[in-house]
């Protein structure tokens, strides 16, 4: 390790982005990567930034959440966005890449940088000195996972991602749904979507016949440990009325518009964030394919036109309970030497992972250059993602990708979705540029 170098563990999207941002700021980096000496169950390519699943980084247009994220990253000097544009392949409106050329190019640029030293081999313990960034991804090795557990406490690290879908509150049809709590206890904290028998039967038949995602072999071995997070479709196959006596039980709920009529079944949605702009489907952990989730869950009364900001997932994924552990700079509250970046912080997606590493690189660089921290506003995509992973009001924390639901709503309500997203993106970029400009003026806080 170079003297006083920042140590970055993991050469995936977050680790490479972080190392490159630091080096570009004139800071020496030691980047540790266990490949090619050791591979995770999902990795095969010895190069950095290996794409495991899709070769797409999602939409490029600015009025999309993914496009806005990449534009903000570009303005911060992102390595991954730069290389993606150099290695892209035709994909309509999406930014897709030749996965091998992308990984090769990132690896070349990292290894060629004079301020980055690459050290091959597995890291099994957290370094005891200096600034450290842990960016080892959703398949962190057992040895390092154990070391992280010892550092943060056993209750703050998950090894299986079992999450229900999340929808935008503004997209729910309140001509069919209503606010209310079971038996009227407490505040009306839940949105309730009531079924008639005919609606429930149609939903049930679609659910039990929907197509699921095939788990990897290493995920199948782990899955038996997580029977407490049974997929909704698996539970439903135990019998037509199983859901009605489980997460869809209608007892204690009455639609105030028709109190004399008891619903046959009820889906409840709970606030995902303090503002209530996002809501998760209670008890709907699922392993269905994303298009199937959209098709089947849109049969729920009130969700016919719901905008899904995140679909349900159920797979092997190491991630932190970040709201209890990290601040919005991805810095561990209990030990300011340590930062985390990437999917293990609760951001989900290739570019989201890269963006967290990019931000950590900038935060550390500003710290070492004795500048005030970079604090991007919540109406920017990077600022909103940073705020989400540090939001202590999120009790049942689950990973989240870029979406417009985590940004504050516009002051003026715009019904047309395309126009609304254009306005949100325009506001975000203006706010982003203003924050960066303010941050460069005498190193003052933004």
C-alpha positions in Angstrom: 0.0 0.0 0.0 1.2 3.5 -0.9 1.8 5.8 2.1 -1.4 7.6 3.1 -3.3 6.0 0.3 -7.1 5.6 0.6 -7.9 1.8 0.6 -10.8 0.7 -1.6 -11.9 -2.9 -1.3 -13.7 -4.3 -4.4 -13.2 -3.4 -8.0 -16.8 -3.5 -9.1 -18.8 -0.5 -10.3 -18.7 1.3 -6.9 -15.1 0.5 -6.1 -13.7 1.5 -9.6 -15.8 4.7 -9.6 -14.6 5.6 -6.2 -10.9 4.9 -6.9 -11.0 6.8 -10.1 -12.7 9.9 -8.6 -10.1 10.0 -5.8 -7.2 9.5 -8.2 -8.5 12.3 -10.5 -8.5 14.5 -7.4 -4.8 13.8 -6.9 -5.2 11.3 -4.1 -3.3 8.0 -4.0 -5.5 4.8 -3.9 -4.8 1.2 -3.1 -7.6 -0.9 -4.8 -8.0 -4.4 -3.6 -9.7 -7.1 -5.8 -9.9 -10.8 -5.0 -10.3 -11.7 -8.7 -8.7 -13.6 -10.5 -7.4 -15.5 -7.4 -10.9 -16.0 -6.2 -14.4 -15.6 -7.8 -17.8 -15.2 -6.2 -20.4 -17.8 -7.3 -21.8 -15.3 -9.9 -18.5 -13.9 -11.4 -16.4 -15.4 -14.2 -14.6 -12.5 -15.9 -11.2 -11.5 -14.4 -11.7 -7.9 -15.4 -13.2 -5.2 -13.2 -16.8 -4.0 -13.4 -18.1 -7.3 -14.7 -21.8 -7.2 -15.8 -23.6 -10.2 -14.3 -27.1 -9.8 -15.6 -28.3 -7.4 -18.3 -25.9 -5.4 -20.4 -28.2 -2.4 -20.2 -27.8 0.7 -18.0 -31.5 1.6 -18.7 -32.9 4.7 -20.4 -30.8 7.6 -21.7 -33.5 10.2 -22.0 -33.4 13.0 -19.4 -37.0 12.7 -18.4 -36.4 9.2 -17.0 -35.0 8.5 -13.6 -32.1 6.4 -15.1 -31.3 9.1 -17.6 -31.3 11.8 -15.0 -29.0 9.7 -12.8 -26.4 9.2 -15.6 -26.5 12.9 -16.5 -25.7 13.9 -12.9 -23.0 11.4 -12.8 -21.5 12.7 -16.1 -21.4 16.2 -14.5 -19.3 14.7 -11.7 -16.8 13.1 -14.0 -18.1 9.5 -13.9 -15.8 6.8 -15.2 -18.6 4.3 -15.8 -20.7 6.7 -17.8 -17.7 7.7 -19.9 -16.7 4.1 -20.7 -20.3 3.1 -21.3 -20.7 5.7 -24.0 -17.5 4.5 -25.6 -18.5 0.8 -25.7 -22.3 1.1 -26.3 -24.2 -1.1 -28.6 -27.6 -0.2 -30.3 -30.4 -0.6 -27.8 -33.1 1.9 -28.8 -33.5 4.5 -26.1 -31.3 2.6 -23.6 -27.6 2.8 -22.9 -26.4 -0.8 -23.4 -22.8 -1.9 -23.8 -20.6 -4.7 -25.1 -20.1 -6.2 -21.6 -16.6 -7.6 -22.3 -15.3 -4.3 -23.9 -16.8 -2.3 -21.1 -15.0 -4.4 -18.4 -11.8 -4.4 -20.4 -11.8 -0.6 -20.9 -12.5 0.1 -17.2 -9.8 -2.3 -16.1 -7.3 -0.7 -18.5 -8.1 2.8 -17.3 -7.9 1.9 -13.6 -4.6 0.0 -14.0 -3.0 2.7 -16.1 -3.7 5.5 -13.6 -0.5 6.5 -11.9 -2.2 7.1 -8.6 -4.0 3.8 -8.4 -2.2 0.7 -7.1 -4.1 -2.6 -7.7 -3.6 -5.4 -5.2 -5.0 -8.8 -6.1 -6.2 -11.2 -3.4 -9.1 -11.6 -1.0 -9.4 -9.1 1.9 -10.6 -11.0 4.9 -10.3 -8.2 7.6 -11.1 -4.5 7.6 -7.8 -2.6 7.6 -7.0 -1.1 11.0 -5.5 2.2 9.7 -6.3 4.9 7.3 -9.5 5.7 5.3 -11.2 2.6 4.0 -14.0 2.2 1.5 -15.8 -1.2 1.4 -17.4 -1.8 -2.0 -17.5 -5.5 -2.2 -21.0 -5.8 -3.6 -24.0 -8.1 -3.1 -21.9 -11.3 -2.9 -19.3 -10.2 -0.3 -17.1 -13.1 0.7 -17.9 -15.0 3.8 -14.7 -14.0 5.6 -15.1 -10.2 5.0 -18.9 -10.5 5.8 -17.9 -11.9 9.2 -15.5 -9.1 9.8 -18.2 -6.5 8.9 -20.7 -8.2 11.2 -18.2 -8.0 14.0 -17.7 -4.3 13.3 -21.4 -3.2 13.0 -23.3 -5.8 15.0 -25.1 -8.9 13.8 -28.6 -7.3 13.4 -27.5 -4.8 10.8 -26.4 -7.0 7.8 -28.8 -9.0 5.5 -27.8 -11.8 3.2 -31.0 -12.3 1.3 -33.0 -9.6 -0.4 -36.7 -10.4 0.0 -38.6 -7.2 -0.9 -42.2 -6.3 -1.9 -42.9 -4.0 -4.8 -43.1 -0.3 -4.2 -45.5 2.1 -6.1 -45.8 5.8 -6.5 -48.6 7.1 -4.2 -49.7 9.6 -6.8 -50.5 6.8 -9.3 -53.1 5.1 -7.0 -56.8 5.3 -7.9 -58.5 6.6 -4.8 -61.9 6.1 -6.4 -61.3 2.5 -5.4 -58.6 2.6 -2.6 -59.0 4.2 0.8 -57.0 5.2 3.8 -57.6 3.4 7.0 -56.3 1.2 9.9 -57.6 -2.2 10.9 -60.4 -1.8 13.5 -59.8 2.0 13.4 -56.8 1.6 15.7 -54.2 4.3 15.5 -53.8 6.7 12.6 -55.0 5.9 9.1 -51.5 4.7 8.1 -52.5 2.2 5.4 -53.9 2.5 1.9 -56.4 -0.3 1.4 -57.4 -1.8 -1.9 -60.6 -3.9 -1.4 -61.6 -6.9 -3.6 -64.9 -8.2 -4.5 -65.0 -12.0 -4.9 -64.9 -11.8 -8.6 -61.9 -9.4 -8.6 -60.1 -11.7 -6.1 -60.7 -14.8 -8.1 -59.3 -13.1 -11.2 -56.3 -11.9 -9.3 -55.7 -15.2 -7.6 -55.8 -17.2 -10.9 -53.3 -14.8 -12.5 -51.0 -14.9 -9.5 -50.7 -18.7 -9.1 -50.1 -19.1 -12.9 -47.6 -16.3 -13.3 -44.0 -17.0 -14.3 -41.2 -16.7 -11.7 -37.5 -16.0 -11.9 -35.2 -19.1 -11.7 -32.8 -18.8 -8.8 -29.1 -19.5 -9.2 -27.9 -22.7 -7.6 -26.1 -20.8 -4.8 -29.3 -18.9 -4.1 -31.3 -22.1 -3.9 -28.9 -23.4 -1.2 -29.5 -20.2 0.9 -33.2 -19.8 0.2 -34.4 -22.4 2.8 -33.1 -20.1 5.5 -35.6 -17.4 4.5 -38.9 -19.2 4.7 -40.2 -16.4 6.9 -40.2 -14.3 3.7 -42.3 -16.6 1.6 -43.1 -15.3 -1.9 -46.7 -14.3 -2.2 -47.2 -16.6 -5.2 -45.9 -19.6 -3.2 -48.2 -18.8 -0.3 -51.2 -18.5 -2.7 -50.6 -22.0 -4.1 -51.4 -23.5 -0.7 -55.0 -22.8 -1.3 -57.4 -20.3 -2.8 -58.3 -18.8 0.6 -54.8 -18.8 2.1 -54.1 -15.2 1.3 -57.5 -14.2 2.6 -56.5 -15.5 6.0 -53.0 -14.1 5.7 -51.7 -10.8 4.2 -55.0 -10.1 2.4 -57.4 -10.7 5.3 -60.3 -8.2 5.2 -61.2 -8.3 8.9 -61.5 -4.9 10.7 -61.6 -2.9 7.5 -64.5 -1.1 6.1 -64.6 1.2 3.1 -66.0 4.5 4.5 -67.8 5.0 1.2 -69.7 1.7 1.7 -69.3 0.7 5.4 -72.1 -1.8 5.2 -70.2 -3.9 2.7 -67.3 -6.0 3.9 -64.5 -6.5 1.4 -63.8 -10.1 0.3 -60.1 -9.5 0.6 -57.9 -6.4 1.0 -54.3 -5.5 -0.1 -52.7 -3.0 2.2 -49.9 -0.5 1.2 -47.7 1.1 3.8 -45.6 4.3 3.6 -42.0 3.6 2.4 -40.7 7.1 3.2 -41.5 9.9 5.5 -43.2 12.0 2.8 -45.5 9.1 1.8 -44.6 9.5 -1.8 -43.8 5.8 -2.1 -45.8 2.8 -0.7 -45.0 -0.9 -0.5 -47.4 -3.7 -0.9 -47.5 -5.3 2.6 -46.7 -9.0 2.5 -46.0 -9.1 -1.2 -42.4 -10.4 -1.3 -42.2 -12.1 -4.6 -40.0 -13.9 -7.1 -42.1 -13.2 -10.1 -40.5 -11.8 -13.3 -40.9 -8.0 -13.5 -43.4 -8.0 -16.4 -45.5 -10.6 -14.6 -45.5 -8.4 -11.5 -46.8 -5.5 -13.5 -49.4 -7.6 -15.2 -50.7 -9.4 -12.1 -50.4 -6.7 -9.4 -52.2 -4.2 -11.7 -55.3 -6.4 -11.2 -55.5 -5.2 -7.6 -58.3 -2.6 -7.4 -56.8 0.9 -7.3 -53.5 -0.2 -8.8 -54.6 -0.6 -12.4 -52.4 2.3 -13.5 -49.9 2.2 -10.7 -46.3 3.3 -11.4 -43.9 0.7 -9.9 -40.7 2.5 -8.7 -39.3 -0.9 -7.6 -40.5 -4.4 -8.4 -40.3 -7.2 -5.8 -37.1 -9.2 -5.6 -35.9 -12.3 -3.8 -32.3 -13.2 -4.3 -28.9 -13.5 -2.6 -27.8 -10.0 -1.7 -25.6 -8.7 1.1 -26.7 -5.3 2.2 -26.5 -3.1 5.3 -29.3 -1.6 7.4 -27.9 1.7 6.2 -30.3 4.1 7.9 -29.1 2.9 11.2 -25.4 2.7 10.2 -24.5 5.3 7.6 -24.9 9.0 7.1 -25.9 10.6 3.7 -22.2 10.6 2.8 -22.0 6.8 3.1 -19.8 7.2 6.1 -20.1 4.7 9.0 -21.4 6.7 12.0 -19.6 4.6 14.6 -16.2 4.8 12.8 -15.5 7.8 10.6 -12.5 6.0 9.0 -14.9 3.7 7.2 -17.1 4.3 4.2 -19.3 1.9 2.3 -20.3 2.1 -1.4 -22.3 0.1 -3.9 -25.2 -2.3 -3.6 -24.3 -3.2 -0.1 -25.4 0.3 1.0 -28.9 -0.2 -0.4 -28.7 1.3 -3.8 -29.8 -1.1 -6.5 -28.5 -1.2 -10.1 -25.3 -0.9 -12.0 -25.3 2.9 -12.3 -26.7 3.4 -8.9 -23.9 1.4 -7.4 -21.4 3.3 -9.5 -23.0 6.6 -8.4 -22.5 5.8 -4.7 -18.8 5.1 -5.3 -18.5 8.3 -7.2 -20.0 10.3 -4.4 -17.8 8.6 -1.8 -14.8 9.5 -3.9 -15.8 13.1 -4.0 -16.7 13.2 -0.3 -13.3 11.8 0.8 -11.4 14.0 -1.7 -13.1 17.1 -0.3 -12.3 15.9 3.2 -8.6 15.4 2.5 -8.5 18.8 0.6 -10.1 20.4 3.7 -13.2 21.4 1.9 -16.7 21.4 3.2 -18.7 18.2 2.5 -20.6 17.9 -0.8 -24.3 17.8 0.1 -26.5 17.5 -2.9 -30.1 18.6 -2.5 -32.9 16.0 -2.3 -34.4 17.3 -5.5 -31.5 15.8 -7.4 -31.3 12.1 -8.1 -27.9 11.6 -6.4 -29.1 13.7 -3.5 -32.3 11.7 -3.1 -30.5 8.3 -3.3 -28.1 9.5 -0.6 -30.9 10.7 1.6 -32.8 7.5 1.1 -30.0 5.2 2.4 -29.7 7.5 5.5 -33.4 8.0 6.2 -34.0 6.7 9.7 -37.7 6.9 9.2 -37.4 3.9 6.8 -37.9 1.1 9.3 -37.9 -2.0 7.1 -35.0 -0.9 4.8 -34.8 -2.5 1.4 -32.5 -1.6 -1.6 -33.7 1.0 -4.0 -32.8 2.1 -7.5 -33.2 5.5 -9.1 -36.8 6.5 -9.5 -38.8 9.7 -9.4 -40.8 8.6 -6.3 -37.8 9.4 -4.0 -37.7 13.0 -5.2 -39.9 15.6 -3.7 -43.1 16.4 -5.7 -43.4 19.5 -7.8 -45.2 22.4 -6.2 -47.6 22.4 -9.2 -49.5 19.2 -9.8 -49.0 18.1 -13.5 -51.3 15.2 -14.5 -49.4 14.3 -17.7 -46.6 11.9 -16.6 -44.2 12.8 -19.4 -44.5 16.5 -18.7 -44.3 15.9 -14.9 -41.0 13.9 -15.3 -39.6 16.5 -17.7 -40.2 19.2 -15.1 -38.7 17.1 -12.2 -35.6 16.4 -14.3 -35.2 20.1 -15.3 -35.5 21.1 -11.7 -33.0 18.5 -10.6 -30.3 19.6 -13.1 -30.7 23.2 -12.2 -30.4 22.4 -8.5 -27.4 20.1 -9.2 -25.5 22.7 -11.1 -26.2 25.3 -8.5 -25.0 23.0 -5.7 -21.8 22.2 -7.5 -21.0 25.9 -8.2 -21.7 26.8 -4.6 -19.4 24.0 -3.5 -16.5 25.2 -5.5 -16.7 28.8 -4.2 -14.0 28.9 -1.4 -14.8 25.4 -0.4 -18.0 26.5 1.3 -20.7 24.0 2.2 -23.4 23.4 -0.4 
